[in-house]
Amino acid sequence: MKRHQAGYIFESASHSFHLRYYDTAIVDGQPVRVQKSRLLCRKDEKHFSKKCKAVRLLAEDVMRTINVPAGGSDLSVVDFWEQTYLPFVKENKKPSTVTGYQQIWSQHLRAHFGKTTLREYKTAAASVFLGSLTKSQCRTTLAHVRSLMSGIFKTAVNRDLLTRNPIREVEILEKQRESADTQWYTLEEAENLISALVSRVDAQLVIALSFFAALRPSEIQGLQWNDFSIGTDGTGTISIRRAVVRRVVGTCKTPESVATFSLLPQIIVPLLLWKEQCVRVGLGTQSWLFENSKGGPADLREMVRRVMRPTCEKAGLVWKGLYAGRRGCATAIIGLTNNYASAQELLRHKNLNTTLQFYKKATQSALADGLKALGAAASPKA
C-alpha cells in the first residue's frame, strides 16, 4: 500500500510557499520514486508563515489529491492481484486459464509492477515494457501478456478503484517477432513413437489417445475407466466428460468438448493391455485411467519427463509434445478425406475456422496434389 504523506512546506527565496512531496514518475518505462514540489501561494498578509492555518489548508488540499485522488486508488497492482484479481479468476476461469495467468504473472509482470499503485501506472510505461519484451518474446506471447494486464486494470475500473484502463490505448511500437509454427506429428512419426515406447504400455496409450483420438492432454489426464465401453466384438467408445489441469479436476474446455465417439483399434489394443497390467500389479481399474500414488489423477508431465522424452531421444526421434498428436490427427484426417468437417467434429471445435487456423498443417503432399490438380485443369483436352 502507498504510504500516506503530509508533505513538507517551505518558503523559497522569492517569498513564496511551496509544498514538497514524493510521487512516481516513469523513467525508461519503469516507475521510479521521485521528489516533487508545487507552488502553494505567494507570501502575503493572509499567507504570512508556512505554519499559518491558511497555508496549511492549501497544503492539505494538494496532498489529498496526491494520497487518494478522485477515482484513484493507493492499492498496489501486486496487492490487487493477490487480494482481488487472482481469487476472482480462480473462481470464474478454467484451471488451465488460471495456470496460464499465474505463469505470465510470475515470469513477466510481478517484478515489472513492483510497488507501483493502480493509480500510478501509466499507458506509456506499459508500452515501453511490452516493447522491451519484443527482443525475447513472440507476438503471441506479447498478446497474452497485454491481455492479462488489461484484464487486471479493467477489473479495477469495474470495482471503482480507477476511472480508466491504462492498457486500453497501449501500442507496441517496436517490431514484433512472428510466432513459430506449432509442431505436429505425421502418422508415421506417431507410429514410430508408439513403437519406441514398447516397454511402457501406459505411455503408448497416452500417445494413441493424443493422435488417434485427438485428445487434449488435460482430457487424457481426466479419463476414468468408466469413460470407456468395449464390446465383445472388439469395438468400443470413449466419452469425454472432464479435464484435469495440474491435478485440479474441472469441466472440459468448452461445452462442445464433451462428446462420445468410437475408438480405433490403435487405442483399444493398448487400452486392454494397460488394463491387464493394472489388474496384474494390483492397481485399481475403477477410477482414474492414469492414477498417482495418492489415488488421484496422474500428472502426465512426469511421464513425459521421465519416460517419453528420454525414450524418444534414445530412438533418434523428435519429441514435439503431446499436443502435436492432436494437430497431427487433424492434418492426417483432412489429408486422407479432404473432409474438414470430420476433423472439426473429432477436435470438437465450435467453429471450423479454429480447426483450419490452428490445427490443419501444410504438407508437401497437399502442395503436390494441389499443383497436380491445377496443371490437369489447365492442360488442353485431348
N, C-alpha and C positions, 0 to 999 in steps of 0.2 A: 504494500500500500504506500502511496505517496505521503511523505511527512508534511504535516501542517506547518505553514510558515507564518510568522508575524511580520517579517520584513524589517529592514533597518532604515530609519530616516536619517538623512544627513543634509547639512547645508553646504552649498557649493560656494566657490569664490565669487560667483555672480549674484550672490544673495538670493538664491532660490533653494527650495526644499525638494529633495529627490528621495525616491524610495529604492532601496537595493534589495534584490531577491534572487532566487535561483529558479531557472526554468530549463527546459530541454530543447536543444537545437539539433538539427540533422547535419552531421559532418561526414562526408564521404559515404552517405547512405546509412549511417549508424547514429542512433540517438546518443547525444553527449550532454552531460550536465554542465550548464554554463551560468555565469553570474550576469545579471542584467540590472539596469536601473531605469527609472522612469521619473520624469518631471511631475511633481505634485502641484506646485504653485509658486508664485513669486512671493517674496517676503514683503509683508505689509502690516498695517495696524491690526488686522484680524488674524493674520498668519505670521505671528511675530517670533515664534520659537518652535523648534522641532518637537517639543514636548507639550505644546498647547493643544487644546481639545480640537480645534478646527483642523489642524494639520494631521493629528492622529486619526480623525474621522475620514479624511481623504485617503490616508494610507490603508485604513481598514476596508474601504470600498474597493480599492485596487486589489488588495490581497484576497478578497472574496472571490474575484474573478480568476485569480491565479490558483487558489486552492481548490475550489469547486465551481467551475464556470457553468453558466446556464447550458443545460443539455449535455454536460460533460460528466466525466467520472474520474476519480483518482484511483480506481481499481486498476492494478497492473494487468497486462494481457495474460501473463503467466497465471496469475491468480484467477482470472476469469476462466481460463481454460480448465484449470484444476477444479474450481468450485462450481462452475456452471456448464461450460460447453461440453466437456468430456462426459459428465454424468448424463447430459441431455442426449448425446449421440449413442451412448451405451443403451439407453432406454428405447431409442427410436430408430436406430440403424441396425443393419445386419452385422453379425460378428466380423465378417470379412471386411466390411467398410470401416468398422471401428479399428481393426488391426491396421489397415492402411493409413488411417488418420494418425494413429499413435506413432507409426513408423516415420511419417513425414514430420510430425511434431518433434520427435526426439532427434531426428537426423538433420533437420533444417531450421525449424522455427524457434525452439526453446531458447537457444543461445542468441539468436537474432533479436528476439523481443527483449530479452534480459529483464531489466526493471522498468521498461517503458510502460506507461499507463495507456489505457484505451484512448484517452483524450489526446495524449501527446503524439500518438503515432500518425504520420503523415503519408499522403499519397506518394510524394517524392521519395521517401525512404523505402517504400515498397518497390518502386520502380528501379531504384539503384540496386536493391537487394536481389531482386529477381534477375536483373541484368548481370549481376556477378555470378549467378548460377549457370549462365549460358556457357561458361567455359568448361563445366564439368557435367552438366545435365542436358538431356534432350528435351525437345519441345513438349512431349507428352508429360514428362516429369514436372516441368515448369507449370504446365496447365493444372496438374494435380495440386502443386504447392499453392498456386494462386487461388484455386478454388477453395482450399481449406482456409486460407487467410480470409477470403471474402466471407465464408460461412461463419467464421468466428465473429467478425465485426458486424455482419448482418444480424446475427443473434443479439449482439449487444445493442444495436439500434432498436430491435423489436422489444427489448426489455427496458427501453427508455434510459439506457446508460450513455447513449450517443445520439446525435441528431443526424449523422450521415455516416455512410460506409466509405472509409478512405481507400478501399481497394477497388471500388466500382469504376473509377476512372484511370486505373493503373494501365500503363502501356510499357511493354518491354522494348526498349529502343535498340538493344543490341541484336545482332543476327543470331537466330536460334538454330541449333542442330536438329536435323530431322531424326525421328526415332528409328532405330534399327528394326528391320523387318522381323516379326516374330517367327520363331522356328517351328518346324513341323516334321513329323516322320512320314516317310513313304511306307507303303505296305511292306516292302522288302526290309526296310530298316526296323519296323516294328517286329516282324517275324524273327529277324536276326537277334534282336534284343531279348525276345522271349526265349529263344534257343539258348542264348548265353546264360540265362538265369535258370538252367535246368535243375540245379541243386536247391532252388528256393521256389517252390510252387506258389507260395503266397505272393512273392514278387512277380511271378509270371501272371498270376491272376490280376494283380493291380495294373500291369501293362495292358493286358487283354481288355479289362474294363475301360481303360483310358482310350484305347484305339478302336476296339470293335463294338463298344457301346457309347463312345464319345462322352464319357462321364467326366465331370469336373473333379479335381482332387478332393474338394470338400464333400462331394456327393459319394465318392468311394469311401471316405472315412465315415460317412453317415449310414452306410449299409448295414443291415442286420440280416440274420439268416432267414427270417420270415418274410423278407422282401423278395425272395426267390421262390419260384414254383417250377419244379422239374417233374414232367410227366413220365409215365412208364415207357413211353415211346421215345424217350431221349430228348424231347423238345422242352423248352422252358420259357419263362417270362421273368422280367425284373421290374420291380416297382420302385420309383424314385420318390421318396417321401420326406427326406430331411437332409440337412447338411451339417457338417461339423468343421469348425474352424478353431484351431489351437485348443482342441478338446472341449470347446463350447458347442453344445448341441442347439441347433436352430432350424428355422424353416429354410426351404430352398431359396435360391437367389431370386427367382420370380415365380408368380403363380403358374406360368407356362412350364416351368421346370419340373413340376410334379406330373409324373406320367408313368404309364406301364407299357412295355413293348417287349417284343420277342428277343430271345437270346440266340446268338450264333454258337455253333459247336466250338469255336475257338475260345469261348468263355465257359461253356458248360463243362468241358473236359477238365481244365484246371480247377474249376469250382468244386467238382466232385472229388478230385484228388486232394484238394485242400480240406474238404470236409472229412475225408477218410483220415487224413493226418491229424486233424484236430481231435477226432474221436480216439485215435490210437495213443496220443500223448496225454489224453485226459483234459483237453481244452473243451469248453462248452460250445455248443452249436445252437444255443437258444437265444443268444443276444447279438453282440456285435460281430460282424464278419471278420474284422481285424480288431483284436482286443488287447489292451495293455495289461500290465501286471496287476492293476487295481480294479480290473473288471470294466473299465470304460473304453471308449473308442481310441484306438491307437493313433499316434501321430505319424503320418506317412513320411514326414521329413526325416525321421530317424531311419526308416527303411531305405530311403533314397541315399542318405549319407553313408550308411554302414554297408549296404548291400548293392544297390543298383549302380551308383556311380563307380565304385571300385571294380565291379564285375564288367561294366561297360568299358572302362579304360583298359582292363586286362585283356579283353577280347578285341581291342582295337576299334571299338565302336564309338560313335559320337553321342554323348548324352545331351539331350535337348530339353529335358524336363518333362513332367507328367502332362502338362497342358499341350505339349507338342503332339500327343496322341490324339487329343480331341480335334485339333486343327487338321492333322493328317487324315483323320476319318472323313471329315467334311470334304477335303480335297479329293480323296480317293473315290467317294461316292459320286461326286459331281463329274469327275473324270470318266468313271465307268458307265454312268447312266445318263449324263447330261441333264439330270433332273435336279434342279436347285431346290425344289420344294421338299424333296426327300431328305436332303441334308438339313434343311431348316427344321423339319419335324424331329429328326433324330437329335439335333442340337437343342431343340426345344426353345427356339428363339421366337419372340413375338413378331418381329419384323424380318423379312427376307434380307433387307439391306444390311442388317447386323451380320448375317451369315456371309454375305458376299464381301463386305468390307474388311472383316477381321478374321475370317476362317477359311475362305476359299483362297488358296495359294496358287500363284502362277507356276506352271510346269512346262518343261521343254516339249513334252509330248503334246500338250494342249496347243502350244505355239505351232508345232509342226503340222498338227491336224488342221488348224485354222488356215495356215498358209496353203496347205494342200487343197482344202475345200475352195479357197479363194481362187487358186490357179485353175481348178477344174471349172469353176463358174465362168472364168474369163476366156477359157480356151474356145476356139471356133468349133462348132458342131461338125462332126464328120458326115 
